[in-house]
Amino acid sequence: MRNRPQLRRKASLSSAPRNRKGLIATAIAAGMALIGFSTVAAISAPPARDENLCIIGQPPGTIVALVVDASGEFTEVQQQAMLDRIARALTYTAAPTTLGRIVTNETRIDVYDATAAVGETLHPVFSKCSPTALHGLQRISGNSRRLEHDYERNFEAPLLATLADLVGHAESDRSPILESLTAASERSFAGRTVADAQKVLLVSDLLQNSEVLSFYRDGVTDFSRFEQSSNFNAVRPDLRGADVCVVSITRANEVENRLQTTRLVRWWEDYIRASRGRTDIFCFGEFQI
């Protein structure tokens, strides 16, 4: 009988650690839940962006300078075919994504009109960052539908409208392609290093036609002749570290078709390399118009 109180004391002492362990476990679980909630909230919160949809204080992951030389007059079928080819090229050039999602890594796309007046080619007609959206905990947070809507309304639709306007405008007798590439390097790649991801996508028949150089007027000679002229330094873009891809428009009419030979291709390959760019010039083959 005298041993019973002692047994009761042992029982009460042995239960104390279990109670403390339970409290600690509960506290840890609550803390982890709070941390998890804070993490979801932090990742789900959209970053601050400027008027061009680029994250403030963070350089774009990739910059694509898209130079469109749609100097010819095209039917509606041809225009749509060109837009489809550009969309496919953008998907490949910007990132290996599925068709219809142009980029996934905060890519800025700058569009230049290669048929504009020389002064106007110094400014892109479109410049926006494609916001990364549909990944990770943002799906859990339920923001994916809103983010996709924002992507389509604020980035994809304005870009496609700009491209449609470029391929649909009236025929021009000017194609200052060299000037546009120079503008792209000065405007788009300023402050970038060779290690940064930068790409040039040129949509063109490659038939340069301006005061600096005209293949219509002068014919297509060896690039070395132009390289030795004073005009070359005026239109020599700084393409260090840039990958250059051409969506080639092959003309069907006799005059232009006569100029679009292997000599023209070699001229542009030499020009790009002399500007320190990398190129596998026809990334998508030739495009018959």
RARA-V143712 format. One record per residue. PHI is phi in whole degrees, 0 to 359 (NA if undefined). PSI is psi as a letter, one per 20 degrees, with the letter a starting at -180 (* if undefined). Layout:
phi:PHI psi:PSI
phi:PHI psi:PSI
This chain:
phi:NA psi:h
phi:284 psi:i
phi:276 psi:i
phi:296 psi:g
phi:300 psi:h
phi:296 psi:g
phi:296 psi:h
phi:296 psi:h
phi:295 psi:g
phi:297 psi:g
phi:298 psi:g
phi:291 psi:h
phi:290 psi:h
phi:288 psi:h
phi:280 psi:h
phi:297 psi:g
phi:300 psi:h
phi:297 psi:h
phi:294 psi:g
phi:295 psi:g
phi:299 psi:h
phi:297 psi:g
phi:296 psi:g
phi:296 psi:g
phi:299 psi:g
phi:296 psi:g
phi:295 psi:g
phi:297 psi:g
phi:300 psi:g
phi:295 psi:g
phi:296 psi:g
phi:296 psi:h
phi:297 psi:g
phi:294 psi:g
phi:297 psi:g
phi:299 psi:g
phi:298 psi:g
phi:296 psi:h
phi:295 psi:g
phi:300 psi:g
phi:296 psi:g
phi:292 psi:g
phi:287 psi:h
phi:287 psi:h
phi:293 psi:p
phi:291 psi:q
phi:288 psi:q
phi:289 psi:p
phi:234 psi:q
phi:273 psi:a
phi:292 psi:i
phi:262 psi:j
phi:70 psi:j
phi:272 psi:q
phi:295 psi:p
phi:293 psi:p
phi:81 psi:j
phi:226 psi:o
phi:293 psi:q
phi:300 psi:q
phi:295 psi:h
phi:219 psi:q
phi:241 psi:p
phi:246 psi:o
phi:265 psi:o
phi:256 psi:o
phi:254 psi:o
phi:252 psi:o
phi:248 psi:n
phi:255 psi:m
phi:280 psi:i
phi:272 psi:r
phi:261 psi:p
phi:239 psi:q
phi:287 psi:r
phi:297 psi:h
phi:295 psi:g
phi:295 psi:h
phi:299 psi:g
phi:295 psi:h
phi:296 psi:h
phi:295 psi:g
phi:297 psi:g
phi:297 psi:g
phi:293 psi:h
phi:295 psi:g
phi:299 psi:g
phi:296 psi:g
phi:294 psi:h
phi:297 psi:g
phi:299 psi:g
phi:288 psi:g
phi:289 psi:g
phi:282 psi:g
phi:189 psi:q
phi:283 psi:m
phi:249 psi:r
phi:285 psi:q
phi:298 psi:p
phi:102 psi:i
phi:245 psi:n
phi:296 psi:g
phi:213 psi:r
phi:227 psi:j
phi:231 psi:l
phi:55 psi:l
phi:270 psi:p
phi:260 psi:p
phi:249 psi:p
phi:251 psi:p
phi:253 psi:p
phi:240 psi:q
phi:263 psi:o
phi:279 psi:j
phi:251 psi:j
phi:283 psi:r
phi:297 psi:q
phi:304 psi:g
phi:296 psi:h
phi:284 psi:h
phi:290 psi:i
phi:284 psi:i
phi:234 psi:p
phi:291 psi:q
phi:276 psi:i
phi:208 psi:p
phi:205 psi:o
phi:212 psi:q
phi:266 psi:q
phi:273 psi:o
phi:288 psi:p
phi:295 psi:p
phi:223 psi:f
phi:272 psi:m
phi:203 psi:r
phi:58 psi:b
phi:288 psi:i
phi:294 psi:h
phi:293 psi:g
phi:296 psi:h
phi:286 psi:i
phi:86 psi:j
phi:267 psi:i
phi:299 psi:g
phi:293 psi:g
phi:293 psi:g
phi:295 psi:h
phi:295 psi:g
phi:297 psi:g
phi:297 psi:h
phi:300 psi:g
phi:293 psi:g
phi:285 psi:g
phi:266 psi:h
phi:239 psi:g
phi:295 psi:g
phi:296 psi:g
phi:298 psi:h
phi:295 psi:g
phi:295 psi:h
phi:295 psi:g
phi:297 psi:g
phi:295 psi:h
phi:296 psi:h
phi:294 psi:h
phi:293 psi:g
phi:281 psi:i
phi:256 psi:i
phi:283 psi:r
phi:297 psi:q
phi:298 psi:q
phi:238 psi:q
phi:266 psi:j
phi:243 psi:p
phi:217 psi:m
phi:280 psi:m
phi:295 psi:g
phi:300 psi:g
phi:296 psi:h
phi:291 psi:h
phi:296 psi:h
phi:295 psi:g
phi:297 psi:h
phi:298 psi:g
phi:292 psi:h
phi:288 psi:g
phi:275 psi:g
phi:280 psi:h
phi:255 psi:j
phi:299 psi:p
phi:84 psi:i
phi:275 psi:q
phi:252 psi:r
phi:299 psi:h
phi:285 psi:i
phi:286 psi:q
phi:279 psi:o
phi:217 psi:p
phi:221 psi:q
phi:241 psi:p
phi:241 psi:o
phi:253 psi:o
phi:256 psi:o
phi:194 psi:r
phi:272 psi:i
phi:67 psi:j
phi:264 psi:n
phi:304 psi:p
phi:208 psi:n
phi:206 psi:a
phi:295 psi:h
phi:293 psi:g
phi:200 psi:p
phi:225 psi:o
phi:290 psi:h
phi:292 psi:g
phi:278 psi:g
phi:259 psi:i
phi:77 psi:r
phi:261 psi:o
phi:257 psi:a
phi:296 psi:q
phi:299 psi:h
phi:303 psi:h
phi:294 psi:g
phi:290 psi:h
phi:298 psi:h
phi:275 psi:i
phi:273 psi:r
phi:290 psi:h
phi:292 psi:h
phi:299 psi:g
phi:297 psi:h
phi:285 psi:h
phi:232 psi:k
phi:258 psi:o
phi:286 psi:q
phi:267 psi:n
phi:253 psi:k
phi:302 psi:p
phi:81 psi:j
phi:264 psi:p
phi:268 psi:p
phi:245 psi:p
phi:230 psi:p
phi:245 psi:p
phi:265 psi:o
phi:276 psi:p
phi:258 psi:o
phi:270 psi:o
phi:281 psi:q
phi:266 psi:i
phi:285 psi:q
phi:295 psi:g
phi:297 psi:g
phi:286 psi:h
phi:297 psi:h
phi:293 psi:h
phi:275 psi:h
phi:273 psi:m
phi:242 psi:r
phi:297 psi:h
phi:296 psi:h
phi:296 psi:g
phi:298 psi:g
phi:297 psi:h
phi:302 psi:g
phi:289 psi:h
phi:299 psi:g
phi:294 psi:h
phi:296 psi:g
phi:297 psi:g
phi:290 psi:h
phi:294 psi:h
phi:268 psi:j
phi:68 psi:k
phi:264 psi:r
phi:255 psi:p
phi:210 psi:p
phi:243 psi:n
phi:309 psi:g
phi:259 psi:n
phi:293 psi:h
phi:232 psi:j
phi:77 psi:a
phi:262 psi:q
phi:240 psi:o
phi:285 psi:p
phi:237 psi:*
